[in-house]
Amino acid sequence: MSGRRRMWCKRAICMGALCVAAVHGGAVSAHESLPASLTVNEVLPQVYDIDWRLPATQGSAPALTPRFPAQCAEMAVPAERAAPAARVTHWRLRCQQDLAAGAQLAVDGLPATMVNVQVQLNTLDGRRWSQLASPRTPHIMLGELARESVSLSAYFRLGIEHILSGIDHLMFVLCLMVLVPARWRLVQTLSAFTMAHCATLALATSGVINLAAAPVEACIALSIVFLARDILRPDERTLARRMPWLVAFGFGLLHGLGFAGGLAEIGLPQGEIAQALLLFNLGVEAGQLGFVLAVSLLLAALRLRPGARQRVNQVSAYATGAVAAFWVVQRVLLIVA
């Protein structure tokens, strides 16, 4: 194969991959990874009030259903109500067994999603259990046979899953990689992004900041449009090119709020809030660095010449910018609806 034909093949591979990513990003929820929560409160002996909250930041909620033991029966028709960026269902169960004695709970449909479910059981005598169900572990044991609190390692995994399944976060990081080709400067820029992400996450989960999800999600999409526009202006000394760390830090505050609302709703383990937040943020950083490494290795393997790489950058800017602009319109419509 001639050198010219090989170069065209490389370009086709790059552009094809970017187009697939863009189509995929527009078709799925950018924050499908927001967690759901299931709260089980014992109000009478073996009688439980159930609150089931599903994230719905894109206007729809994932098709998930909690399945209690067969000995449990509904005492009333479940009542559903709308909540900011969520769908909440409430009902009451009467069970022939004490759920705190090791009952099994399953979440149907969970393996087909990227959603984690925080399950909390509160008993009449004041005991409290908290566990995390995930696509890999949709069945959990409640009560005495379960762990007393969510394993801290689960929050590290949740951080990795969040960044890798959050398409808008990855698109933002990809734009930063294009705008900041210098390796050490890119590390500084990504570190600023992570620091801001950590700061707003900590403030939101502690209750200091409380913002509606829909406007935050719209601003996150707008941040991607901003970076994509700068990529298409390579000859201009834009703020993102002169001080990328400042832009990354500013938008990182928004990106942190994008997940903080969901994490605040499911709660953090009492007495271990700082450790859980630290591990979650370390997970985000690990997932982010893994993505950067994968993209860097792909580009190194393709060995693109400067001219070809510039064209690939333009294609990536148009693709990410178009998808992000669609998200802006979609999320603004959710605000005004």
Salt bridges, closest charged atoms under 4 A:
ASP49 OD1 - ARG92 NE 2.62
ASP51 OD1 - HIS90 ND1 3.06
GLU80 OE2 - ARG87 NE 3.82
ASP108 OD1 - ARG67 NE 3.04
ASP125 OD2 - ARG127 NE 2.93
GLU144 OE2 - ARG127 NH1 3.33
GLU161 OE2 - ARG136 NH2 3.16
GLU161 OE2 - ARG157 NE 3.79
ASP168 OD2 - HIS31 NE2 3.33
ASP168 OD2 - ARG331 NH2 3.62
GLU217 OE1 - HIS31 NE2 3.47
GLU217 OE1 - ARG331 NH1 3.45
ASP230 OD1 - ARG233 NH1 3.52
GLU236 OE1 - ARG233 NH2 2.47
GLU265 OE2 - ARG53 NH1 3.63
